[in-house]
């Protein structure tokens, strides 16, 4: 797989970046679009016209999204861990119940 230079545009500024293939190019396109959209949203709401300040505010917004997503993922992982523990407990109870039932069947026979 060969590296390729692609040109992207974020908030009116063009950048040339290196990507490793078509998949990376598509991924970079999605990232570019997301960052550009955030900067445009902030640019519309902000009193500042300084692209550097708008970029910093966009970065803070994107970091906030990331940390909130991370927190939600951690919470989901906790719930999954609890569910796995409950399943293991139920399996153990079922195994014990089956064992007790088999012993009673042998005694009855």
Buried (B, 14 or more C-beta within 10 A) or exposed (E): EEEEEBEBEBBEEEEEEEBEEEEBBEEBEEEBEBBBEBBBBBBEEBEEEEBEBBBEBBBEBBEEEEEEEEEEEEEEEEEEEEEEEEEEEEEEEEEEEEEEEEEEEEEEE
